[in-house]
């Protein structure tokens, strides 16, 4: 049986009896046991979730995802923010397939700086600056292609890292320790280019629509790096669960030395958030959705360019003018 078929009995029991009914199920595979654990956790049955996660690890000792989900559930860190200290996120984006991904992102951003410079740049959700700082290489800085950067970032440690590096490189900046919505309420002026690299997915769609409309009024060009997310009819159903578990198994396995840090501080919380919502929920969508959102915000010239493949989904750069 494939993994989606294995998960089907779990789904039927959950739909009929809720998370509590999962106490009595016996999953036939490790993947089905993980599915039961995620549904139980989403339904508030932490003890049941822990039992099924332990079963999953026993049934598939080689599954790094089963081990990490079990570890996470034993600690029950449901209210921990992904970006509170930035350590796990920094390890995540600097390892695995992100090395090549961010090379491609930086290359694409750099190309836009060269075509338009000198520019005033706005970076929304800059994180610890991997995309921005990689794009600002010696040729860009030496040619004065980026005159000033406004940084919007809610994590103080990550923002401090970026500002220190910009100071070292002699790049003028203004740091804003906040998120897009409060920044937009107070910000003045315009930008030649605004960019958001894998950050807009963290903003709920309603607030994101408002932010995109504001950006349409305030920037000449908007660059959005995001994944072409795969969508399913039922967000808790077995087909989506099988897809998520298979992809996240790949993602966690890409890390060796920092595996537990990355899994516990970033990947597992995101995976669980995709089932249970809460503080670590992301709001991804297919690339066509990002294009449509930009068009609805008032951008008249919108296109998407594929950057590269990735364990989660292909990455694209959406260019809106």
WOSULZI-V444357 format. One record per backbone hydrogen bond with DSSP energy under -0.5 kcal/mol. CO is the residue of the C=O (numbers start at 0). NH is the residue of the N-H. If there is no record, write none. Layout:
# WOSULZI-V444357
co;nh
CO;NH
CO;NH
This chain:
# WOSULZI-V444357
co;nh
1;5
2;6
3;7
4;7
4;8
6;10
7;11
8;12
9;13
10;14
11;15
12;16
13;17
17;20
18;21
19;22
20;23
21;24
28;32
29;33
30;34
31;35
32;36
33;37
34;38
35;39
36;40
37;41
38;42
39;44
40;43
43;45
44;48
45;49
46;50
47;51
48;52
49;53
50;54
51;55
52;56
53;57
54;58
55;59
59;62
61;63
62;66
63;67
64;68
65;69
66;70
67;71
68;72
69;73
70;74
71;75
71;76
76;79
80;83
85;89
86;90
87;91
88;92
89;93
91;94
94;97
95;98
96;100
97;101
98;102
99;103
100;104
101;105
102;106
103;107
104;108
105;109
106;110
107;111
108;112
109;113
110;114
111;115
112;116
118;120
118;146
118;147
119;191
119;192
120;149
121;123
121;194
122;124
122;125
122;151
125;128
128;132
129;133
130;134
131;135
134;136
136;140
137;141
138;142
139;144
140;143
144;118
144;146
147;120
148;150
148;173
149;122
150;152
150;175
151;124
151;125
153;155
154;158
155;159
156;160
157;161
158;162
159;163
160;164
161;165
162;166
163;167
164;168
165;169
165;170
166;169
169;171
171;148
173;150
174;176
175;152
175;177
178;182
179;183
180;184
181;185
182;185
182;186
190;219
191;220
192;121
193;222
194;123
195;197
195;224
198;201
199;202
200;282
203;207
204;208
205;209
206;210
207;211
208;212
209;213
210;214
211;215
212;216
213;217
214;218
217;190
220;193
221;223
221;319
222;195
222;224
223;225
223;317
224;197
225;315
226;228
232;234
233;236
236;240
237;241
238;242
239;243
240;244
241;245
242;246
243;247
244;248
245;249
246;250
247;251
248;252
249;253
250;253
251;254
255;258
257;261
258;262
259;263
260;264
261;265
261;266
262;267
262;268
265;269
266;270
267;271
268;272
269;273
270;274
271;274
271;275
272;276
277;280
284;228
285;288
285;289
286;290
287;291
288;292
289;293
290;294
291;295
292;296
293;298
294;297
299;301
300;320
302;318
304;316
307;314
313;227
314;306
314;307
315;225
315;317
316;304
316;318
317;223
317;319
318;302
319;221
